[in-house]
């Protein structure tokens, strides 16, 4: 498959590093040295699914296709505003992409590239011709954010790509996971039981 269109969405509200002092002990230098982040876009009245839809609309327009041509929608997010339905199903409904199969994946930092690889695999298997892949996160205003932990300095936003079958396109990938490093970045939910 070949990427034929892209789109993105970031909230208008911008928060600089020093603005985060209201929530936890930190400063601009501490955050920049560890993350490279100077400022971030933060949701006000948006949701993860809203941002995903706006990015998707731009990607579809950029690709010059109709929503009916989309066979698969994958959304990578760890900050969905609902458990059910999936964010991908919400996007499908809003776009009226009625021919698309939909699902979310929860892979955090490498989520977009993982979703991209899954879409490519569906294309290579001959199961679909056109996929919409979205990475969307709405960390900062979600209720599960630990505002006492100054490592939570990320922002909110979404990026989307339309991937279409192309016989000339090459797809090669190497993917690897190491579950033993899971403790490096964790987020428990209300259902966490410990083991």
Backbone as a printed PyTorch tensor [residue, N CA C, xyz], in Angstrom:
tensor([[[  0.8130,  -1.2000,   0.0000],
         [  0.0000,   0.0000,   0.0000],
         [  0.8490,   1.2530,   0.0000]],

        [[  0.2550,   2.3230,  -0.4680],
         [  0.9390,   3.6180,  -0.5510],
         [  0.1210,   4.6730,   0.1810]],

        [[  0.7700,   5.5420,   0.9350],
         [  0.0790,   6.6520,   1.5840],
         [ -0.3080,   7.6580,   0.5140]],

        [[ -1.6180,   7.9340,   0.4030],
         [ -2.0840,   8.8710,  -0.6150],
         [ -2.6770,  10.1480,  -0.0270]],

        [[ -2.7740,  10.2290,   1.2940],
         [ -3.2880,  11.4350,   1.9290],
         [ -3.0050,  11.4380,   3.4120]],

        [[ -2.7730,  12.6100,   3.9520],
         [ -2.5150,  12.7470,   5.3910],
         [ -3.2960,  13.9380,   5.9430]],

        [[ -3.5190,  13.9160,   7.2430],
         [ -4.1760,  15.0250,   7.9170],
         [ -3.8460,  15.0110,   9.3940]],

        [[ -4.0160,  16.1530,  10.0330],
         [ -3.7300,  16.2320,  11.4690],
         [ -4.6760,  17.2280,  12.1310]],

        [[ -4.7540,  17.1080,  13.4350],
         [ -5.5350,  18.0520,  14.2290],
         [ -4.8310,  18.2650,  15.5600]],

        [[ -4.6970,  19.5330,  15.9460],
         [ -4.1940,  19.8860,  17.2750],
         [ -5.1060,  20.9570,  17.8500]],

        [[ -5.4580,  20.8540,  19.1180],
         [ -6.3050,  21.8790,  19.7390],
         [ -5.6440,  23.2550,  19.6820]],

        [[ -6.4670,  24.2900,  19.6840],
         [ -5.9490,  25.6650,  19.6260],
         [ -5.2370,  26.0640,  20.9080]],

        [[ -5.6660,  25.5020,  22.0340],
         [ -5.1120,  25.8760,  23.3390],
         [ -3.6730,  25.3870,  23.4590]],

        [[ -2.7300,  26.3020,  23.6710],
         [ -1.3090,  25.9620,  23.7820],
         [ -0.8290,  26.2380,  25.2040]],

        [[ -0.0980,  25.2660,  25.7770],
         [  0.4450,  25.3930,  27.1260],
         [  1.9640,  25.2330,  27.0530]],

        [[  2.6790,  26.2170,  27.5750],
         [  4.1470,  26.1590,  27.6100],
         [  4.6050,  25.4300,  28.8760]],

        [[  5.8520,  25.0230,  28.8750],
         [  6.3740,  24.2390,  30.0010],
         [  6.1850,  24.9340,  31.3420]],

        [[  6.4960,  26.2130,  31.4130],
         [  6.3900,  26.9030,  32.6970],
         [  4.9490,  27.0170,  33.1810]],

        [[  3.9850,  26.8980,  32.2660],
         [  2.5790,  26.9220,  32.6670],
         [  2.2030,  25.6910,  33.4950]],

        [[  2.9860,  24.6260,  33.3920],
         [  2.6710,  23.3870,  34.0930],
         [  2.9790,  23.4420,  35.5850]],

        [[  3.6300,  24.5170,  36.0380],
         [  3.9390,  24.6590,  37.4650],
         [  2.6800,  24.6200,  38.3190]],

        [[  1.5520,  24.9800,  37.7150],
         [  0.2760,  24.9670,  38.4310],
         [ -0.0830,  23.5460,  38.8780]],

        [[  0.3740,  22.5420,  38.1360],
         [ -0.0150,  21.1610,  38.4040],
         [  1.0470,  20.3670,  39.1530]],

        [[  2.3360,  20.6220,  38.8760],
         [  3.3810,  19.8740,  39.5620],
         [  4.6960,  20.6360,  39.5260]],

        [[  5.6220,  20.2140,  40.3900],
         [  6.9140,  20.8900,  40.4770],
         [  7.7410,  20.5600,  39.2480]],

        [[  7.9710,  21.5560,  38.4230],
         [  8.7620,  21.3680,  37.2090],
         [  9.1660,  22.7260,  36.6810]],

        [[  9.9790,  22.7470,  35.6630],
         [ 10.2890,  23.9870,  34.9630],
         [ 10.6220,  23.6630,  33.5140]],

        [[ 10.7510,  24.6960,  32.7260],
         [ 10.9890,  24.5480,  31.2940],
         [ 12.2320,  23.7040,  31.0130]],

        [[ 13.3140,  23.9830,  31.7070],
         [ 14.5720,  23.2730,  31.4570],
         [ 14.4470,  21.7800,  31.7560]],

        [[ 13.8180,  21.4320,  32.8740],
         [ 13.6690,  20.0160,  33.2530],
         [ 12.9410,  19.2490,  32.1550]],

        [[ 11.8290,  19.7980,  31.6600],
         [ 11.0380,  19.1080,  30.6370],
         [ 11.7970,  19.0490,  29.3110]],

        [[ 12.3920,  20.1730,  28.8870],
         [ 13.1060,  20.1820,  27.5980],
         [ 14.2660,  19.1980,  27.5790]],

        [[ 15.0240,  19.1070,  28.6850],
         [ 16.1670,  18.1970,  28.7390],
         [ 15.7490,  16.7360,  28.6360]],

        [[ 14.5740,  16.3890,  29.1530],
         [ 14.1400,  14.9900,  29.1790],
         [ 13.2620,  14.5880,  28.0020]],

        [[ 12.5400,  15.5700,  27.4170],
         [ 11.5940,  15.2210,  26.3530],
         [ 11.7880,  16.0070,  25.0610]],

        [[ 12.4320,  17.1380,  25.1310],
         [ 12.5480,  18.0050,  23.9630],
         [ 11.3140,  18.8580,  23.7390]],

        [[ 10.3160,  18.7150,  24.5930],
         [  9.0560,  19.4440,  24.4230],
         [  9.1680,  20.8420,  25.0340]],

        [[  8.7590,  21.8540,  24.2630],
         [  8.7440,  23.2360,  24.7500],
         [  7.3230,  23.7040,  25.0510]],

        [[  6.3840,  23.2530,  24.2420],
         [  4.9850,  23.5990,  24.4220],
         [  4.1360,  22.4840,  23.8490]],

        [[  2.8780,  22.4270,  24.2420],
         [  1.9940,  21.3830,  23.7630],
         [  0.5910,  21.9530,  23.5880]],

        [[ -0.1650,  21.3070,  22.6890],
         [ -1.5620,  21.6650,  22.4700],
         [ -2.4080,  20.8240,  23.4210]],

        [[ -3.3490,  21.4760,  24.0880],
         [ -4.1370,  20.8300,  25.1280],
         [ -5.6310,  20.9720,  24.7940]],

        [[ -6.3720,  19.8640,  24.9160],
         [ -7.8080,  19.8990,  24.6950],
         [ -8.5010,  20.8100,  25.7100]],

        [[ -9.5340,  21.4780,  25.2510],
         [-10.3980,  22.2200,  26.1690],
         [-11.7670,  21.5410,  26.1610]],

        [[-12.5020,  21.6700,  25.0610],
         [-13.8030,  21.0040,  24.9830],
         [-13.8140,  19.8940,  23.9430]],

        [[-12.6330,  19.5070,  23.4450],
         [-12.5350,  18.4080,  22.4910],
         [-12.4790,  17.0750,  23.2190]],

        [[-12.5460,  15.9930,  22.4270],
         [-12.3450,  14.6410,  22.9470],
         [-11.3820,  13.9300,  21.9970]],

        [[-10.9090,  12.7650,  22.3950],
         [-10.0160,  11.9950,  21.5230],
         [-10.7010,  11.6530,  20.2050]],

        [[-11.9580,  11.2350,  20.2670],
         [-12.6640,  10.8770,  19.0310],
         [-12.8950,  12.0990,  18.1480]],

        [[-13.1450,  13.2510,  18.7400],
         [-13.3170,  14.4850,  17.9630],
         [-12.0390,  14.8020,  17.1920]],

        [[-10.8990,  14.7310,  17.8740],
         [ -9.6190,  15.0280,  17.2140],
         [ -9.3420,  14.0140,  16.1110]],

        [[ -9.6450,  12.7400,  16.3760],
         [ -9.4440,  11.6930,  15.3660],
         [-10.2740,  11.9680,  14.1220]],

        [[-11.5220,  12.3870,  14.3110],
         [-12.4010,  12.6960,  13.1710],
         [-11.8770,  13.8700,  12.3590]],

        [[-11.4250,  14.9200,  13.0430],
         [-10.9290,  16.0930,  12.3100],
         [ -9.6830,  15.7370,  11.4920]],

        [[ -8.7730,  14.9600,  12.0660],
         [ -7.5700,  14.5400,  11.3240],
         [ -7.9530,  13.6550,  10.1470]],

        [[ -8.9100,  12.7540,  10.3670],
         [ -9.3600,  11.8500,   9.3050],
         [ -9.9800,  12.6220,   8.1500]],

        [[-10.8230,  13.6100,   8.4620],
         [-11.4490,  14.4160,   7.4130],
         [-10.4030,  15.0890,   6.5320]],

        [[ -9.3470,  15.6010,   7.1480],
         [ -8.2900,  16.2630,   6.3790],
         [ -7.5320,  15.2640,   5.5070]],

        [[ -7.2830,  14.0610,   6.0480],
         [ -6.5800,  13.0310,   5.2750],
         [ -7.4180,  12.5850,   4.0740]],

        [[ -8.7080,  12.4160,   4.2830],
         [ -9.6160,  12.0020,   3.2080],
         [ -9.6630,  13.0710,   2.1140]],

        [[ -9.7600,  14.3360,   2.5350],
         [ -9.7600,  15.4350,   1.5640],
         [ -8.4370,  15.4880,   0.8030]],

        [[ -7.3310,  15.3240,   1.5210],
         [ -6.0050,  15.3350,   0.9050],
         [ -5.8310,  14.1970,  -0.0950]],

        [[ -6.4320,  13.0440,   0.2130],
         [ -6.3410,  11.8770,  -0.6680],
         [ -7.2850,  11.9870,  -1.8710]],

        [[ -8.3080,  12.8040,  -1.7400],
         [ -9.2660,  12.9660,  -2.8180],
         [-10.1380,  11.7500,  -3.0400]],

        [[-10.5010,  11.0730,  -1.9410],
         [-11.3680,   9.8930,  -2.0530],
         [-12.6670,  10.1370,  -1.3020]],

        [[-13.6480,   9.2880,  -1.5400],
         [-14.8940,   9.3580,  -0.7760],
         [-14.7920,   8.3990,   0.4160]],

        [[-15.5380,   8.6840,   1.4560],
         [-15.5220,   7.8470,   2.6580],
         [-15.9830,   6.4210,   2.3670]],

        [[-16.8290,   6.2520,   1.3470],
         [-17.3240,   4.9200,   0.9960],
         [-16.2180,   4.0040,   0.4940]],

        [[-15.0970,   4.5700,   0.0680],
         [-13.9750,   3.7790,  -0.4560],
         [-13.1110,   3.1750,   0.6550]],

        [[-13.3230,   3.6130,   1.8940],
         [-12.4910,   3.1400,   3.0070],
         [-12.9780,   1.7660,   3.4600]],

        [[-12.0690,   0.7860,   3.4550],
         [-12.3920,  -0.5880,   3.8460],
         [-12.0670,  -0.8960,   5.3030]],

        [[-11.1490,  -0.1210,   5.8920],
         [-10.6420,  -0.4160,   7.2360],
         [-10.2920,   0.8840,   7.9320]],

        [[-10.7160,   1.0130,   9.1840],
         [-10.3170,   2.1450,  10.0220],
         [ -9.6760,   1.5780,  11.2820]],

        [[ -8.4290,   1.9730,  11.5200],
         [ -7.7270,   1.5890,  12.7480],
         [ -7.3630,   2.8690,  13.4830]],

        [[ -7.7220,   2.9480,  14.7480],
         [ -7.3210,   4.0740,  15.5880],
         [ -6.4130,   3.5430,  16.6870]],

        [[ -5.2430,   4.1300,  16.7840],
         [ -4.3390,   3.8100,  17.8880],
         [ -4.5110,   4.8850,  18.9460]],

        [[ -4.9260,   4.4550,  20.1370],
         [ -5.0910,   5.3980,  21.2420],
         [ -5.0590,   4.6440,  22.5710]],

        [[ -4.5200,   5.2830,  23.5760],
         [ -4.6200,   4.7720,  24.9410],
         [ -5.4830,   5.7150,  25.7740]],

        [[ -6.1030,   6.6870,  25.0970],
         [ -6.8920,   7.6860,  25.8180],
         [ -8.2660,   7.8800,  25.1810]],

        [[ -8.8630,   6.7790,  24.7740],
         [-10.1990,   6.8540,  24.1930],
         [-11.1770,   7.4410,  25.1990]],

        [[-12.1170,   8.2520,  24.7080],
         [-13.0920,   8.8210,  25.6350],
         [-14.2000,   7.8300,  25.9930]],

        [[-14.2140,   6.6560,  25.3380],
         [-15.1430,   5.5860,  25.7050],
         [-14.4020,   4.2550,  25.6550]],

        [[-14.8360,   3.3160,  26.4540],
         [-14.3340,   1.9530,  26.3340],
         [-15.0390,   1.2820,  25.1650]],

        [[-16.3670,   1.4030,  25.1230],
         [-17.1750,   0.9320,  24.0060],
         [-18.1680,   2.0330,  23.6640]],

        [[-18.4060,   2.3530,  22.4260],
         [-17.7860,   1.7740,  21.2430],
         [-16.3450,   2.2350,  21.0840]],

        [[-15.6210,   1.5510,  20.2310],
         [-14.2390,   1.9340,  19.9650],
         [-14.2030,   3.3050,  19.2940]],

        [[-13.0860,   3.9870,  19.4380],
         [-12.9220,   5.2790,  18.7760],
         [-13.0560,   5.1150,  17.2670]],

        [[-12.5450,   4.0120,  16.7240],
         [-12.6440,   3.7710,  15.2840],
         [-14.0960,   3.6990,  14.8320]],

        [[-14.9630,   3.0950,  15.6430],
         [-16.3920,   3.0280,  15.3000],
         [-17.0410,   4.4020,  15.3750]],

        [[-16.6240,   5.2150,  16.3280],
         [-17.1410,   6.5860,  16.4180],
         [-16.7320,   7.3640,  15.1730]],

        [[-15.4690,   7.2140,  14.7630],
         [-14.9760,   7.8850,  13.5480],
         [-15.7670,   7.4040,  12.3300]],

        [[-15.9690,   6.0960,  12.2240],
         [-16.7220,   5.5530,  11.0920],
         [-18.1100,   6.1740,  11.0140]],

        [[-18.7910,   6.2530,  12.1440],
         [-20.1340,   6.8170,  12.1790],
         [-20.1220,   8.2790,  11.7590]],

        [[-19.2140,   9.0600,  12.3090],
         [-19.1590,  10.4900,  11.9980],
         [-18.8260,  10.7340,  10.5220]],

        [[-17.9530,   9.9030,   9.9470],
         [-17.5570,  10.0650,   8.5470],
         [-18.5540,   9.4360,   7.5840]],

        [[-19.4390,   8.5890,   8.0950],
         [-20.3510,   7.7880,   7.2620],
         [-19.5540,   6.8680,   6.3310]],

        [[-18.4830,   6.3090,   6.8780],
         [-17.6450,   5.3490,   6.1290],
         [-18.2340,   3.9620,   6.3400]],

        [[-19.4040,   3.7360,   5.7880],
         [-20.2260,   2.5690,   6.1020],
         [-19.6500,   1.2340,   5.6370]],

        [[-18.6530,   1.2580,   4.7540],
         [-18.0780,   0.0120,   4.2460],
         [-16.8280,  -0.4290,   5.0130]],

        [[-16.4710,   0.3220,   6.0420],
         [-15.2140,   0.0600,   6.7430],
         [-15.4000,  -0.8540,   7.9490]],

        [[-14.4780,  -1.8010,   8.1010],
         [-14.3320,  -2.5550,   9.3390],
         [-13.5130,  -1.6710,  10.2810]],

        [[-13.8090,  -1.6940,  11.5820],
         [-13.1740,  -0.7500,  12.5010],
         [-12.6820,  -1.4310,  13.7740]],

        [[-11.5350,  -0.9680,  14.2580],
         [-11.0850,  -1.3730,  15.5850],
         [-10.0010,  -0.4370,  16.0850]],

        [[ -9.8410,  -0.4120,  17.4090],
         [ -8.7780,   0.3510,  18.0600],
         [ -7.6480,  -0.5840,  18.4420]],

        [[ -6.4580,  -0.0150,  18.5530],
         [ -5.3420,  -0.7260,  19.1730],
         [ -4.7890,   0.1530,  20.2890]],

        [[ -4.2250,  -0.4820,  21.2900],
         [ -3.6920,   0.2060,  22.4620],
         [ -2.2050,  -0.1170,  22.5340]],

        [[ -1.3900,   0.7210,  21.9000],
         [  0.0430,   0.4400,  21.8280],
         [  0.8930,   1.6270,  22.2730]],

        [[  0.2760,   2.7200,  22.6690],
         [  0.9670,   3.9140,  23.1720],
         [  1.9160,   4.5090,  22.1390]],

        [[  3.1650,   4.7150,  22.4940],
         [  4.0930,   5.5110,  21.6880],
         [  4.2660,   5.0280,  20.2520]],

        [[  4.2920,   3.7400,  20.0410],
         [  4.4930,   3.2110,  18.6880],
         [  3.1710,   2.8560,  18.0080]],

        [[  2.0790,   3.3820,  18.5350],
         [  0.7600,   3.0110,  18.0580],
         [  0.5000,   3.3050,  16.5980]],

        [[  0.8840,   4.4920,  16.1150],
         [  0.5810,   4.8250,  14.7250],
         [  1.3120,   3.8930,  13.7760]],

        [[  2.5860,   3.6620,  14.0120],
         [  3.3470,   2.7930,  13.1040],
         [  2.8540,   1.3500,  13.1980]],

        [[  2.4170,   0.9230,  14.3810],
         [  1.8430,  -0.4100,  14.5150],
         [  0.5390,  -0.5120,  13.7240]],

        [[ -0.3200,   0.4970,  13.8380],
         [ -1.5700,   0.5120,  13.0810],
         [ -1.2940,   0.5430,  11.5800]],

        [[ -0.2940,   1.3040,  11.1870],
         [  0.1120,   1.3740,   9.7770],
         [  0.5390,  -0.0150,   9.2840]],

        [[  1.3300,  -0.7070,  10.0690],
         [  1.7900,  -2.0440,   9.6870],
         [  0.6290,  -3.0390,   9.6070]],

        [[ -0.3330,  -2.9210,  10.5040],
         [ -1.5040,  -3.7940,  10.4560],
         [ -2.2880,  -3.5330,   9.1640]],

        [[ -2.5000,  -2.2650,   8.8500],
         [ -3.2230,  -1.9130,   7.6180],
         [ -2.4920,  -2.4480,   6.3900]],

        [[ -1.1780,  -2.3110,   6.3610],
         [ -0.3840,  -2.8290,   5.2430],
         [ -0.5380,  -4.3440,   5.1380]],

        [[ -0.5920,  -5.0110,   6.2570],
         [ -0.7510,  -6.4670,   6.2450],
         [ -2.0970,  -6.8680,   5.6560]],

        [[ -3.1570,  -6.1410,   5.9990],
         [ -4.4780,  -6.4010,   5.4130],
         [ -4.4510,  -6.1800,   3.9040]],

        [[ -3.7890,  -5.1200,   3.4670],
         [ -3.6770,  -4.8350,   2.0280],
         [ -2.8900,  -5.9340,   1.3350]],

        [[ -1.7370,  -6.3020,   1.9080],
         [ -0.8840,  -7.3280,   1.2930],
         [ -1.5670,  -8.6840,   1.2280]],

        [[ -2.4680,  -8.9510,   2.1730],
         [ -3.1970, -10.2170,   2.1750],
         [ -4.3630, -10.2060,   1.1800]],

        [[ -4.6080,  -9.0690,   0.5620],
         [ -5.6950,  -8.9620,  -0.4000],
         [ -7.0690,  -8.8170,   0.2410]],

        [[ -7.1210,  -8.4940,   1.5280],
         [ -8.3920,  -8.3790,   2.2390],
         [ -9.0610,  -7.0220,   2.0430]],

        [[ -8.2640,  -5.9890,   1.8270],
         [ -8.7890,  -4.6300,   1.6430],
         [ -7.9860,  -3.9080,   0.5760]],

        [[ -8.4990,  -2.7500,   0.1620],
         [ -7.7650,  -1.9060,  -0.7910],
         [ -7.4040,  -0.5510,  -0.1960]],

        [[ -8.2320,  -0.0470,   0.7180],
         [ -7.9980,   1.2960,   1.2560],
         [ -8.2180,   1.3020,   2.7650]],

        [[ -7.2630,   1.8820,   3.4780],
         [ -7.3420,   1.9410,   4.9370],
         [ -7.1600,   3.3750,   5.4210]],

        [[ -7.8240,   3.6780,   6.5280],
         [ -7.6280,   4.9320,   7.2500],
         [ -6.9800,   4.5790,   8.5740]],

        [[ -5.7820,   5.1150,   8.8020],
         [ -5.0420,   4.8610,  10.0370],
         [ -4.9350,   6.1760,  10.8020]],

        [[ -5.2740,   6.1270,  12.0860],
         [ -5.2680,   7.3400,  12.9160],
         [ -4.5300,   7.0630,  14.2190]],

        [[ -3.6930,   7.9850,  14.6150],
         [ -3.1200,   8.0070,  15.9540],
         [ -3.7060,   9.2130,  16.6660]],

        [[ -4.3450,   9.0100,  17.8180],
         [ -4.9870,  10.1210,  18.5350],
         [ -4.8180,   9.9360,  20.0330]],

        [[ -4.3890,  10.9980,  20.6960],
         [ -4.2460,  10.9410,  22.1520],
         [ -4.7560,  12.2280,  22.7770]],

        [[ -5.5160,  12.0670,  23.8440],
         [ -6.0230,  13.1840,  24.6170],
         [ -5.6570,  12.9970,  26.0750]],

        [[ -4.3630,  13.0120,  26.3540],
         [ -3.8610,  12.7040,  27.6930],
         [ -4.2360,  13.7310,  28.7520]],

        [[ -3.9820,  14.9800,  28.4740],
         [ -3.8540,  15.9670,  29.5390],
         [ -5.1430,  16.1970,  30.2880]],

        [[ -6.2760,  16.2380,  29.6030],
         [ -7.5170,  16.5410,  30.3060],
         [ -8.2820,  15.3000,  30.7250]],

        [[ -7.7400,  14.1240,  30.4390],
         [ -8.4090,  12.9150,  30.9030],
         [ -8.3010,  12.8000,  32.4150]],

        [[ -9.3380,  12.2630,  33.0410],
         [ -9.3930,  12.2230,  34.5030],
         [ -8.3480,  11.3040,  35.1030]],

        [[ -7.7910,  10.3630,  34.3180],
         [ -6.8210,   9.4390,  34.8910],
         [ -5.4020,   9.9880,  34.9230]],

        [[ -5.2060,  11.2190,  34.4090],
         [ -3.8690,  11.8000,  34.4290],
         [ -3.4350,  12.0830,  35.8600]],

        [[ -2.2550,  11.6350,  36.2020],
         [ -1.6790,  11.9070,  37.5180],
         [ -1.0090,  13.2690,  37.4760]],

        [[ -1.6800,  14.2760,  37.9600],
         [ -1.1410,  15.6390,  37.8880],
         [  0.0100,  15.8630,  38.8840]],

        [[  0.2970,  14.8920,  39.6970],
         [  1.4300,  15.0120,  40.6030],
         [  2.7110,  14.4560,  39.9810]],

        [[  2.6020,  13.8590,  38.7970],
         [  3.7530,  13.2220,  38.1570],
         [  4.2190,  14.0930,  37.0070]],

        [[  5.3720,  14.7500,  37.1760],
         [  5.7960,  15.7030,  36.1590],
         [  6.3620,  15.0570,  34.8990]],

        [[  6.2860,  13.7430,  34.7780],
         [  6.6310,  13.1090,  33.5110],
         [  5.4600,  13.2060,  32.5350]],

        [[  4.2710,  13.6020,  33.0370],
         [  3.0920,  13.7590,  32.1920],
         [  3.1060,  15.1270,  31.5310]],

        [[  4.0160,  15.3500,  30.6040],
         [  4.1410,  16.6550,  29.9760],
         [  3.7860,  16.6030,  28.4940]],

        [[  3.0430,  15.5660,  28.0970],
         [  2.6670,  15.4190,  26.7000],
         [  1.4800,  16.3170,  26.3730]],

        [[  1.1620,  16.4060,  25.0900],
         [  0.0230,  17.1880,  24.6400],
         [ -1.0100,  16.3110,  23.9680]],

        [[ -2.0260,  16.9590,  23.4110],
         [ -3.1400,  16.2760,  22.7790],
         [ -3.1200,  16.5350,  21.2750]],

        [[ -3.6010,  15.5700,  20.4910],
         [ -3.6830,  15.7660,  19.0500],
         [ -3.9260,  14.4640,  18.3270]],

        [[ -4.0440,  14.5650,  17.0050],
         [ -4.3030,  13.3850,  16.1720],
         [ -3.6470,  13.5510,  14.8110]],

        [[ -3.2170,  12.4260,  14.2520],
         [ -2.6820,  12.3850,  12.8900],
         [ -3.3230,  11.2220,  12.1580]],

        [[ -3.5560,  11.3860,  10.8650],
         [ -4.2410,  10.3500,  10.0870],
         [ -3.5870,  10.1800,   8.7250]],

        [[ -3.7050,   8.9780,   8.1870],
         [ -3.1910,   8.6910,   6.8430],
         [ -4.1460,   7.7530,   6.1170]],

        [[ -4.2960,   7.9800,   4.8260],
         [ -5.0370,   7.0790,   3.9510],
         [ -4.0080,   6.2380,   3.2070]],

        [[ -4.1480,   4.9170,   3.2970],
         [ -3.2350,   3.9840,   2.6230],
         [ -4.0490,   3.2180,   1.5930]],

        [[ -3.5840,   3.2430,   0.3410],
         [ -4.3060,   2.5910,  -0.7490],
         [ -3.4250,   1.5480,  -1.4170]],

        [[ -4.0420,   0.4610,  -1.8140],
         [ -3.3320,  -0.6110,  -2.5030],
         [ -2.6200,  -0.0470,  -3.7330]],

        [[ -1.3560,  -0.4200,  -3.8900],
         [ -0.5500,   0.0040,  -5.0330],
         [  0.4380,  -1.1210,  -5.3200]],

        [[  0.2900,  -1.7500,  -6.4450],
         [  1.1210,  -2.9070,  -6.7970],
         [  2.6090,  -2.5610,  -6.8330]],

        [[  2.9360,  -1.2940,  -7.0900],
         [  4.3430,  -0.8830,  -7.1910],
         [  4.9530,  -0.5480,  -5.8330]],

        [[  4.1090,  -0.3600,  -4.8410],
         [  4.6110,   0.0270,  -3.5150],
         [  5.2660,  -1.1660,  -2.8330]],

        [[  6.3450,  -0.8880,  -2.1030],
         [  7.0330,  -1.9260,  -1.3280],
         [  6.7320,  -1.7190,   0.1440]],

        [[  6.5290,  -2.8170,   0.8370],
         [  6.2750,  -2.7350,   2.2700],
         [  7.1930,  -3.7130,   2.9770]],

        [[  8.1040,  -3.1760,   3.7540],
         [  9.0110,  -3.9980,   4.5570],
         [  8.9950,  -3.4380,   5.9660]],

        [[  8.9220,  -4.3110,   6.9390],
         [  8.8720,  -3.8390,   8.3160],
         [  9.5470,  -4.8230,   9.2520]],

        [[ 10.0520,  -4.2940,  10.3350],
         [ 10.5580,  -5.1150,  11.4340],
         [  9.8910,  -4.5750,  12.6960]],

        [[  9.1910,  -5.4400,  13.3960],
         [  8.5500,  -5.0310,  14.6330],
         [  8.9830,  -5.9550,  15.7530]],

        [[  9.0790,  -5.4020,  16.9560],
         [  9.5130,  -6.1830,  18.1110],
         [  8.9030,  -5.5560,  19.3600]],

        [[  8.5430,  -6.3650,  20.2980],
         [  8.0410,  -5.8840,  21.5860],
         [  8.8480,  -6.5100,  22.7060]],

        [[  8.9520,  -5.8090,  23.8240],
         [  9.6350,  -6.3210,  25.0020],
         [  8.7670,  -6.0230,  26.2160]],

        [[  7.8940,  -6.9610,  26.5400],
         [  6.9660,  -6.7810,  27.6540],
         [  7.6400,  -6.6020,  28.9940]],

        [[  8.8980,  -7.0340,  29.1170],
         [  9.5930,  -6.8930,  30.3930],
         [  9.8700,  -5.4310,  30.7340]],

        [[  9.7570,  -4.5400,  29.7360],
         [ 10.0030,  -3.1140,  29.9730],
         [  8.6980,  -2.3450,  30.2050]],

        [[  7.6050,  -3.0690,  30.4000],
         [  6.3110,  -2.4300,  30.5670],
         [  6.2290,  -1.4420,  31.7110]],

        [[  7.0240,  -1.6430,  32.7380],
         [  6.9990,  -0.7390,  33.8820],
         [  7.5670,   0.6310,  33.5920]],

        [[  8.2230,   0.8120,  32.4490],
         [  8.8160,   2.1080,  32.1250],
         [  7.7640,   3.1720,  31.8690]],

        [[  6.5790,   2.7460,  31.4190],
         [  5.5010,   3.6920,  31.1500],
         [  4.1860,   2.9730,  31.4330]],

        [[  3.5410,   3.3140,  32.5240],
         [  2.3170,   2.6130,  32.9110],
         [  1.1910,   3.6000,  33.1740]],

        [[ -0.0150,   3.1200,  33.0030],
         [ -1.2130,   3.8850,  33.3190],
         [ -2.2850,   2.8930,  33.7200]],

        [[ -2.6480,   2.8890,  34.9830],
         [ -3.6780,   1.9640,  35.4590],
         [ -5.0500,   2.6090,  35.3140]],

        [[ -6.0610,   1.7630,  35.1530],
         [ -7.4180,   2.2710,  35.1120],
         [ -8.1610,   1.8590,  36.3690]],

        [[ -9.4350,   2.2210,  36.4400],
         [-10.2130,   1.9310,  37.6500],
         [-10.4220,   0.4510,  37.8860]],

        [[-10.1530,  -0.3750,  36.8660],
         [-10.3540,  -1.8150,  36.9930],
         [ -9.0640,  -2.5630,  37.3390]],

        [[ -7.9650,  -1.8440,  37.5020],
         [ -6.6930,  -2.5010,  37.7950],
         [ -6.7790,  -3.2570,  39.1220]],

        [[ -6.2850,  -4.4930,  39.1390],
         [ -6.3640,  -5.3080,  40.3520],
         [ -5.0000,  -5.6650,  40.9110]],

        [[ -3.9310,  -5.2900,  40.2360],
         [ -2.6090,  -5.5580,  40.7640],
         [ -1.8540,  -6.6250,  40.0300]],

        [[ -2.4740,  -7.7840,  39.7420],
         [ -1.7720,  -8.8510,  39.0390],
         [ -2.3880,  -9.1130,  37.6980]]])
